[in-house]
Amino acid sequence: MFGDISLSLLLASLMVNSVPIMLAATGELVVEKAGVLNLGVEGMMIMGAICGFVTAVLTGNPYLGFVGGALGAAALSLVFALLTQVLQTNQVASGLALTLFGLGLSSLIGQGYVGIKPPATGEVPFGPLADIPFLGTVLFGHDWVVYFSILMVAATWWVLRYSRTGLILRAVGESHEAAHALGYKVTRIRILAILFGGAMAGLGGAYVSLIRVPQWTDGITAGAGWIALAIVVFASWKPWRVLMGAYLFGGITVLQLNLQAAGSSIPVEYLSMAPYLITILVLVIMSSGRGRASLNAPACLGQNFHASR
């Protein structure tokens, strides 16, 4: 126990709360490795939240809800891909517009779903492992998405580091003109990366509305997309650091909620502000030329590519 707070429950809650930003940050890392800066993660997450919620409620199947969330957010990311990769619009402005559009559209779609409970997603049955003192609570009492998020971090690390696909993706992000000269379809590769990032953000959003809350309210993602963006920079574009960064941010959120519930004398407002203050700091660093170099950002991050140049 930590005061009136159980350490095992605290760590278990940390893993659950980290899932949405871990999924979204992993997807955004792949997008940025391809040289695209998509600031629309928050909009894609909340579209995933409402599309997943509606799908689960209408079908009665929470697993289809996650599929619906991924597809809904991927569809929104396709709009961003067409704007930035085909019409060559500014990536920063398009990403911000995507977030505003996603917030408004999700609010419109969700008007008739306030107060409705989605179908429950059960825990993974680990049998006797779940009864192990401490470790059973921390590691073996979660739903499938908790383990899927860790698996996706590991898979992303392996693909980027060891596979031909990862090599091509990194080449496009470091020098799109050189990749084009070698015969790679830069625009196609970037669009596929954007769709993958959108689907991952949608899974993160669906997790919020189907498992972590579970209900629908306007603005349910509460800035998780911005934190996911910050984590990618905080992690220096390395998947395993994304995992640790997600646990750090998720831990801060869980700790401040538990301290508030325990009646701590520490003003919880300070802890509540911490994730967003860190988000602002890392985004400021990202906008700095020296900061980008020191954090090993992809050389072509945020730059549009046109084959005729």
N, C-alpha and C positions, 0 to 999 in steps of 0.2 A: 504493500500500500504506500502511496505517496500522499500523506495527509489523509484525506477522505477519498483519494483517487486510486483505483486499482491499476498497478503498472501494466499488468497483462491486458486489461481492457483498454488502457490508454494506447498501447502499442497496436492492438488489434484495430482500434478506431483509426489510428494513424494510417494503417495500410488501406483501409476502406476509403478514407477521405483523400488519399493521394491518387486514387485510380483515375478520376476524370482528368486531372491536369497531367498525369503521366501519359495517358493515351493521347491527349491533344498535343502535348509537347513532343512526343515521339513522332507523330505525323508531321508536325511543323518542322522538326529537325530534318526529315527527309526532303520536305519542300525547299528548305533553305540550302540544303546540300546541293540541290539542283540549280541554285542561283536565283530563286524566287523568294521575295519577301511578302508574305501574306499576313497582313494585320487584321484579317477578318476572322480570326480563330474564335473570338467570342460570339460572333454572329452565327458561325457554323455550329458551334456547340449548342447554342440555344435552339437552333433549328433541329438539331439532332434530338434535343430533349423533347420538343413538342411532337415531332414526327414519330419518335419512338414511343412516346406516351400514347398518342392517338392510335398507333398500330396495335400496341399491346391491349388497349382497352377494347378496340373493335374486334380483334381476333381472339382475345382471351389467352393469348400466348406471349409470355414475356420474352421468349427467344426471338420470335418474329418482331417484337418491339425493337430489339437491338438492330436487327436487319433494317427495319424501317428508319431508325435513327441514322444509321450509316448512309443509307441511300438518300435520305432527305438532305443531309449535310453535304454529301458528295454532289448532289444536284446544284446546291447553292455554290459550291466551290467551282463547278463547271462554268458558272456565270463569270466568276473571277478569272478563270483560265481564258475564256473567250475574250474578255476585256483586255487582259494584259498580254496574252501571247498571240492573239490574232489581230486585235485592234490596236495593240501597242500603247495602251493607256498607262498612266503613271501607277506603279504598283502600290505605293503608300496610300494615295487617294482612293484607289479602287478597293483596297482592303478596308479602309475606314468606312467607305460607303457600304461595303458588304456587311459589316457589323451593324450599322444603323438599320439597314434593310432587314437583316435577320431578326433583330430585336422587335421591329415593328410587325413583321409578318408572323412571327411566333405568337405575339400578343393577340393578333387577329384570329389566328387558327385556334388558339387555346381558350377563347372566350366561353365556349360551351363545356369545358372540361374541368373547370375549377371545382374542387371539392370531391372529385371522383378518385377512388383508389384503384391503382393498376393491379393486375394479377401479380401474385408474389413470385419472386425468384428464390428458389431454395438454395441451401448451402450444399457444397460438394460433400458427398458422404465418405469421409475418411475412416469410418469405423472406430476401432480402438485408438487410433492415433489422436482423435479428437478428445480423448479422455486423459491424455498425458498432462500432468500438472504444468501450468504456465505455458509450455510450448503448444499444447493442444488448443488453448484459447487464442494464442497469438498467431499461430501458423495454420491451424487445421479447422478453423471454424468460419470460413469465408465462402462467398459465392464464387462461381466460375470466372467472373470477370476480373477479380483480384489476381488470380493466377494467370489469366490470359494477358493482362497488362504487363506483367513481368516477362512472360514469354515473348511478347512483341518487342520489348526492349532488347532482349537477348537476340532475337531473330534479326532485328534492325542492325545491331552491332555486327553480327556475322555477315550479313549481306553487304554492308558498306565496306567491311574490312577485307573479306575473302572472296567475294563473288565477282564475276565479270559485270553483272548488272550494277553492283555498287561502284565498281571502278568507272564505268561509263557515266553514272550519275554524278560522281565526284568530279569527273573530267568536265562535264557540262557546267557545273557550278564554279569551277576554277577558271576555265577559259572556254566560253561557248564558241568563240570563233575557231579555236584550234580543234574543238570537238567536231564542229561542222566541217572543217577542212578534211577531217579523217573519215567523213561520211556518215556521221551520226545525226539522226533527226532531232535536233535540239528542241524545237517547239513541241514535238510529240512527246519526248521524254519529260519535259517540264509539265505538260498537261497531265500526263499520267501521275507524276509526283504530286501535283496539286489535288488530283482526285483521291489519291491515297491519303493525303493529309486531311482532306475534308471528311473522308469516311472515318478516320481515327478520331477526329474532333467530334463527329456525330455519335460515335460509340461512347465517348466521354460524357457528352450531354445526355444521352439516353440513360447512362448509369445514374446520373443525378436525379432524373425524374422517375426512374423505375425502381431504384434500390436505395439510394442514399437518403432521399427525402421521405417517402415516395409519394409525390403528388405533383400537380401542376400549379405554378404561380408565375406571374410575369417576372421576368428577370431572375429566374431560378438559378442560373449559373453564377450570378453574383461576382462577375469579374474573373472567373476561373480561366477564361481564354487569354486575358492579359497576363495573368501569372504564368500560363503555359508559354507564352511568347518570351517572357523574361527568363524562364528556366532554360530555354534553348541557348540563350546568350550566356547565362550564368554557368551552364555546363560546357561552354566552349565548343559546342556542336559535337559533343561526344555522348553516345547513347547511355553508357553506364552512369555518367554524371547526371544525366536527365533523371535517372532512377533515384539517385541520392538527393537531387534538388527537389523532386516531387515529394519525397519523404520529409524533407526539411520544411517545405511550405505547408504540407499537410499536417505535420507535427505542430507547427505554430498555431494553426487553426484549431486543432483538437485540444491543445493545451489551454488556449484562452477560453474555449467553451467549458472545459472541465473546471478550470479555476473559477469561472463565473458561477457554475453550478455548485461548487464547493463553498461559495461565499468568501472567496479570498479578498484580502484587503488591498491587493494590488489592483489598480485601475485597469480593467480589462480592455478599455479603449486603446491603450498603448499596444497591447498584443494584437488587437483587432486591426490596427493600422499597419503593423509590421509587414505583412506580405505585400501590401500595396505600396508602401514606401520603398521596399526593396525592388519592386517592379519598376517604379519610376527611376530608381538609380541605375538599374541595368539597361533600361531603354535609353537613358542619357548616355551611358557608356557606348551603346551600340551606335548612336548617332555621331560619335566622335571618330575621326579618321584614325587616330593613334590607338583608340580602344579597339577598333575593328581589327587592326593588324595584330595587336597583342593577344587578342582572343581567338586568333586563327579563323576568322570568318572566311567563308568562301569568297574568292576574289571578285566574282561577278554577281555577288548578292545584290538584288534590287535592280540590276541592269537589264533593260529590254534587249532582245536579240532580233535582228532582221537579217534574213539570209542574203539579201541583195547587197549588204554592206561589205 
